[in-house]
Amino acid sequence: MAEQTRWLQSYSGVRADVGLGPGVEPGDETFAFRHAYCYALSRLQANPAERARIVLARDPRPTGRVLAAAQTQGLVGACRDLGVTLELIDLGVVSTPVWQHAVRMFEAHGGVMITASHNPLNNNGWKYATGVGTSSGDPAPPGALLSASDMANLIRAANAFRPVPTQHAAVAMPDADTRDRAIAAYVRFVADRYHARVEGAPLVIDTNGGAASRLAERVFRALGVEPIVINSDEGVAVHEIDVEQVRPDGTHVLDPLAERVRSEGALFGLAYDFDADRGNLTYVDEAGVAHIPSPQAAAAINAAIALAMHRRSADTRPAVVIASDATSCRVHQIAAAFGADVVEVETGEINVATAMRDQELHGRCAVVGVEGPNGGTVFAGTTCRDGTLVGAGALLAAADAELRAIISDTLAPGHAMADGLSGLIEVLPPQRSFMDSLVAPADWATTVEQLDHQFPRLFSEALAGEWATFDIVYSYTRHVGPVKPVAAGYGWKARLSRPGADGFLWIRGSKTEARVARIVGDGPDEASARALVAIGRRLLER
């Protein structure tokens, strides 16, 4: 039980501090085994078969091999006990987007990804994917993360069930040829959809020793550019894994990358996290000033490019953008300018990916989805965030003249757009978004009652001079509206408006960090957005 309480378990995955390895504590191996055993049972109950095909992969963390072996033993044990033949496709080290793409490519029953994503190197964990043809009470798209309800059921089963590992441990054996086939298929997918109409555009790519180290150069060459790849020794992290952070001394993790972009005269720089499902940008403007766009600014770039690509295409389906409840109003404003609808869901990658699938089934083109306050973007044709596609979108934004003209004519008619990313960012709406976090209140239902009661008073005291109206909505999975969900945790959001401007205050308990409540304030300028964050702090500190 001690191991169980150490692990953070949420619908986006499971992780803990397991050290720098290469081994982990025996209890942690057993915990991984139990999760995999129960996962295989759940997949085969949802989609019975005589043979089960599951795709296993990992990022290059030092504890990845031993956790992959423990997961393998769980998968093998469950299939053996069910009398099912297991075909395990072990890709070894690949990115999370390649892994999810491979689940669909190989028409697998599911998949296991060993990763702790953007968390420190001493953390590790795993994610599970849905399979092709799998059914459940709340189905997610093939290859995507399990739905919230399926993952909740799996967590309950793994915490209660005590299957015993066999004496003969199963060994994960990556297959280099199969791995290369999976990567090649993913590279073709990216190149076919996002090939830029540019020539000789220099980029600087920082893989920081992560899962993109043997992927980035290959995929950007396929996009028609010759990237400068730095920090590419697989498994060797040169700097912090989370490339969104500002250090205590005021420097940003991406400052060295920005300097390299300046010295190379590159269009921009792209930095990956360790499983390559996040990509963060930096660029230098015409005045030589380095910039690191906020995550929500990057999401706005992605949305503008996706909508411009849809307009340029021959696709006659109505375009729709999926936006999590913490997505900046900037994305809504861009969508409105393009005549696209926005469908809002609760923050979370799987909620966005599933809503995109649902819109496609109803004959609409889900061009892009933004999955949370970190600006993570799910692009059309995929089911997860993807750092490589952030780079592909930035390449189009910086250098594809036709797409840039579509965006400029739509968002700022008559404006002469400057070169590069800085020119495109200038024509985007100026909306600003800021995030903060506090210790979460113990009882969320009581907290929401207090928010509902106290916010109207604080609005009249501190916000009514700037904003005309507000309304309160609640969000749970793919449902957002004025009806309060019957659930253990959900999002709370006060939407504010006045003629010509919109904003919001969003508060929700984190589902990936225990006892943490997140606050997002979004407004037409920095002062109004920060004021909303301050109101959120006051509400939670009472």
N, C-alpha and C positions, 0 to 999 in steps of 0.2 A: 504493500500500500504506500510505502514511502516514495517509491518511484512514481506511482500514479499521481500523487499530489504535486510532484515537481513539474509534471508535464502540462503545458498549456494546450488545451484541446478546444478547437473552435471549428466552425464549418469551413474555414479557409485552410485548415491544416493542423498539425500537431508538432510541437517543438519544445525543446528544453536546453538548458546549458549542460552539455555532456562532456565538455572539456576539449582539449586539442588532440586527444587520441594518440595513436590510431585506434586504440580500443576504447570501449565504454564499460561502465559497470554492468555486471551480469543482470541486475534487475532491469536495466534499460534495454538490454537485448531481449529479455523476456517480455517486456512491455511492447516492444516493436513486433515481436512474434505474435502476441495476442491480437494486436490491431490487424495485422495482415491476415491471420487466420479468420477473424470475424469478417474482414472485408471480402475475402474469397467466398465465404459462405453467403454473404449478402448478394454478391454478384451472381452466383449460381442459383440462388433462390429466385432472383429477378429474371434470370435468363438461363434456364436449365439446359445443359448440353453434355454430351459424352466427353468432349474435349474443350478445355478452357485455354484461351490465349490471353496472356497478360503481358503488358509492356512495362519493364522495369528500367529506371534511369536514376541518375544522381548528379549533383553538382560536385566540384572537386574538394569539398571539405575533407579534412583528414579522417573524420569518423564515418565518412560515407560508405566505405567498403563493408565495415562490420555491421552497420545498420541495414545495408542492402542484403547482407547474408541472413540477418535475423528476419527480415521481411520475406525473403525467399523461403526460409524454413516454414514460416507461417502459411504462405501460399501453398507450398508443397503438402504440408500436413493436412490442410483443409481439403484439398483435392483428393488426397489419398483416402481420407476418411469418408468422402462422398463417393468414392469409386470413379472419379473423374480424372482423365489424363490431362496433365498440365503442360502446355507449350509456353515456356517462359522466354520472352524475347528480351534479352538483357542488352541495352544500348550502352551501358557504361556511362561515361560523362557526356551529357548533352544538356542543352538549355531546356527549361520548362516548356517554351513554345514548341521546340522540336519534339519533345516527348508527347505532348498533346496531339500534335499533328500525326505522329507515328501511331497512336492509338487508333485514329481513324484510318490511316493508310493500311495498317495490318488487320483492320476489322476485328479488333480485339474485344474481349469481354470487359476489359478495364486496364488500369495502369497504376503504378506506384512510382512516385518521384521522391527521392531522398534529398531534402533541401531544407534550409531555414531562410531561404530567399535573401532579403537585405539585412538580416540580423547578423550579429558578430560571428566570427569564425568558430568560436567555441560553442556556438549553438548548432543544433541540427534537429531534423525532424522529417516529416513526410507529408505528402499530399496524395489523395486518391482521385482517380478519374472514372467517369462513367464509361460504359462500353458502347459498342455499336449494336443496335438492336435491343438494348436493355430497357426494360420497363420498370417503373416503380410508382409509388403514390404521387411523387412530385418530380417528374423526370427532368433532368438537365440535358443539354445537347451532348451528342457523342464526343468523347474526349475531353469534356469540360470537367471541372471539379464536381464532386458530388453535390447534390442540392442540400440546402440547410437541413431539411428533415431527414434525408438519408444519412448525412454525416452525424446528426444528433443520435439517430438510432444506432449507428456504428459505434460511437463513443460509449453509449450506454452498454452495449453488448460487450465491448472490449474491457470495460471497467468491471463488469460483473462476471464474465466468463473466465474460466481458468483452464484452458487447454494446456496440455503438457507437451513440451518439445520432445522429439525423439532423440535417442542417443546418437544417431547418425545425422549430423548437421548437413543441410543442403548448402551447396556452394553456388554463389552467383558467378556466372562465367560470361562476361561480355563477348559479343561477336563483332569483330571489327568490320566485316563485310556488311552485316545487317545495319550496323551503326552508320556506315557510309551511305547506304541506300536511304536511310531515314533522313540524314542531313541533306543529301542531294535532292530528295523530293521536297523538303522544306525550302531549300534555296530556289528551286524552280517555281514554287508557289509565290515566294516573295518577288522574284524577278518578273514573273508574268503579270502580277497585279500592280507592282509599284515601280516599274522601270522608269527612271527619270530621263527626260529629254534634255540632257546636259552633256557637256564635253569637258573632260579634264578637270573636274571639280575636286580639289584636295579636301580631305576630311581627316580629322585625328580621332582615333577610336581607342578608348581606354577600357580594356577588358578586366584589369585588376586581378588577373589570375583565375577568373571565374569560368563559368561554363561556356562563355562566348569566345574563349581564347583561341580555339581552333575553328571557330565558325565565322567570326566577324569579317576577316579578310576575304573569305570565300564568298560570302553573301553580298558584300558591297562591290566586289569585282563584278558579280553577276548583275548588279544594278548599274554598271557602266562607269564606275569610278575606281580609282586606285587609292585605297585608304592607307594612312599611316597608323599602324597598330602599335600601341605602347602597353607596357606591363602585361605581356602576353604569356608569361611562363605559367602554365596551368597549375593551379593549386597554391601559387605564391601571391598573397595579397600584399600589395605595396602600400596601400592606405586603407582607411576604414571601408567596410563593406557598404554601408549606407552612404550613398553619395549625395544625399539631399541636405546633409547637416552642416551647420556652422559650428566650428570648434569654439571652446571657451575663450581662446585668445582673439576671436573675431575673424579668423581666416576661414575660408570655405574649403571643403574637401576638393572642390573642382578648381581652385585657384591655379595649381600647377598645369592642369589641362588647358585652362584659358590662356596661360602664357605660351604653351606650346602651339595653340591655335594662332596666337599673334605672330610667333616667330616663323611659322610655316606659311602664313598668309592663307590659312584654310577657311573654308566656308563656315565651319562650326566644328565643335568637338562633341563626342558622344561618350558617356561613361555608363557602363553596365553595373548592375548588382551581381551577386554571385551565381544566381540561376538564370540571369539574363532575361527576366520578365519585366525588368524596369530599365529604362534608358533616360538619362538626364543630359541636358544640353548646355552648351556654353558657346558664345560667339563674341566676336569683336566688331564694333560698329565702325562706321566710316571715320569717326573721330579718333579711333584707336582705343576706345574704352571697352573693357571686357564686361560682358553681361552673363548672368546665370539665370535664365527664365525660371520663374516659380513653377511648381508642378501644374498649377491651374492655367498658367500662361501656355505651357507646353500642350495641355489638353485643348486649349483654344486653337492653337496652331493645327493640331491633329484634326479637330472638327472642321476647321475651315478648308483644309486640304481635302478631306474626305468628301465634303459637300461639293467642292469644285470638281473633283474627279467624277462624281456622280453626274454633275451637270454636263461635263465634257463627254461622258459615255453615251451609248445608245440606249441605256436602261430607261424605260418609260415608267417604271414603278415609282410611286411617290416616295421621296426620301424621308427617313425618320432618324432622329438621334435619340439614343437611350442615355439618360443622365441620372446618376445616383442623386439622392436627396441632398448631398453635400457638394454637388458640382456648382461652380460659379455661374451666376446669371449671365456671364459673358458668353458661355456656350449657348444658352437659350437665345441670346440676342443675335448671335451668328446664325443659328438655325432659322430664326424668324426672317432674317435678311434674305436667306436662300429659299424661303417659302417652305421650309421643312418643319414637321411637327416634332415635339419633344415628348417622349414618354419617360416619366420619372419612376424610379424604383428605390428601394432601400440600398444604402451603401453596401458594396460587396461584389466581387468579381462575378460570382456565379449568378447573382440576381441580374446583373447586366447582360451576361452571355445568354441566359435563358430568355430574357425579354427580347433580345435581338433575334433569337430563333423564333419566338412566338410571332414577332412582327413579320418575319419572312414567310411564315406559314399563312399569314393573312394577306399576302400579296404585296407587301411593302418592302422597300429596300432599307434595311438597317445599316446605314453607312458607317456608323461608329458608335461606341459607347464609352462613357467615362465612369469609372467604377468607384471613385471615392475622393476624399479631400486631397489625397496625394496625386491626383490627376492621372492615375493609371488609365490607359486607354486600351480598349478592346476594338480591334479593327475588323472590318467586314471580312468574312471568310475564316475567322479564327474564333477561339473560345477563351482566350486568356490575354492578359497584358503581355506586351512584347516589346522589349527594348530595341530590337532590330527594326521593327516597324516604326518606332518613334524616330529612329535615324532615317529611315526611308522617307517618312513624311516630311522631316526637316529638310532633306535633300530636295524634295519637290518644292517645298516652301521657299527655299533659298535660291533655286536655280532653274526651275521649270517656268519659262516665260509665259507660256499659255495659261497654266494654272494660276500663276501670280496675277495675270491680267483679269482672269475671271473673279478672283477674290477682291482685287482692288475695285473693279467696276461694280461689284455687288455691295461691298462694305463702305467704300469711300469714292463714289463716282467723281471723276475729274481730278483725283489726287495723283500726283506723280510719285509712284512708289520708288523709294531708294533701293539700292542693291542689297542682296543677302537677306538673312533672317531679320535684321533690324528693320529693313524696309517693310516687310510683311507685318511684323508686330506693330508697327506704327498705325496700320489701318484697322487693327482689331479694336473692338470696344475697350475702353480704358478701365473696366471693372477690376476691382482689387479684392483679394480674398486672403484671410489670415486664419491661422489655426493655433489653438492652445489646448492644454490638457491639465486636469486636476485629478486628485484622488476621487474615485467614483463613490457616490452615496451608496449605502448598503442596500436600500430598497428602492428599486427603480420606479415601481408603481407610485409610491408615495412621493418620490422626487418629481414625477411628471405632474401629479396633482398640484404640487407647490409651484412648478413652472407655469401651469395653466392659470393659477390664482395670482401669482406675483408679476408675471410679465405685463399684463395690461396696466398695472400701476406704474411700473418702471417705464413703460412706453410713454405714458402721459407726463411723467416727471422728466425724462431725459431724451426722448426720441420724437415726440410729437411736433417739435419745432422743425424737424427735418423731413419727417415722413408723414404722409396723409392717412394711410390705412395699414392695417395688418390683419392677417388671419393665421390660425394655427392648424397645422396638419401633422399627421403621424404616419410613419412608414414601417412596413414589415414585409420583407422579401420583395415581391413585385406589386405591392399594394400601397398606395400613397393617397391620403385623403383625410377628411375631417373626423372619420370614425376611429376611435381609439382601439387598437388591436387587443385581442385577448392573447397575450404572449408574455414570456418572461423578460424580453428585452426588445425594444423597438426605437426608432428614431423620433425625435421631437423637433419641430421646425416652425419658427415664426417667420412668415413671409411678409415683407414690407414693400410698400410702393408709394410713389408720388408721380405726378406727370413727368414723363421722360426718364424715370429711374426706378430700379428695383434693387432689392437686397434681401438678405435673410440672416437669421441667427439659427444655427443648427446645433443640437446637443444630443449625444448618444453615448452610452457606455461602450467602450472598446470591446470587440469580440476577439481580438488577438492579444490584448494585454490585460492581465487580471487587475481589477480594481482601478481602472483608468477610465475617466470620462473625457471625451473629446468635444471641443467647441470650435465651430467655424463661424466667422463673421464675414459677410460678403456685401460690398457696397460699391457705389459708383466711383469712389475715391478712397485713398488710404485712411483718411480721418474717419469717415463713416464706417468703414469695415472694422477698424480697430475699436471704435466706440461700441460696436455690436459685440465684439469679443469681450470687452470689459463688462458689458451687461451680463453676458453669459457667466463670467466668473462670479459676479455678484450674486446671481441666481443660485449657483451651486455652492457658494460659500456660506449661505445663510443657514 
